[in-house]
Amino acid sequence: MKAILGYILSGLGIVLLALSQEKVKNGLSIPFLAAIPSSLILIVGGILIVGGIAILIISNNSSSSSNAQQIKEEVPIYTGEGKHRKIVGYRKN
């Protein structure tokens, strides 16, 4: 769930970065958008992108399967000598 929020924030930040360009602002002709300075839109868009990426990194670290630890490690049991040995089973160490 946190990852979806991270993607949404990052996507919104990218849209705001695009809206900070004068050509895009004039092409859309949205009245309240023309009243907001481009530098403010650029800063808010950058903050949203950084926040979204931070949420993605945090959600990836917390839901990682690398946090699960095996209770006991399995060790192979071999038969034969040298190059001719084969694994015949596993035992828990």
Order of alpha helices (4+ residues) and beta strands (2+ residues): alpha-alpha-alpha-alpha-beta-beta
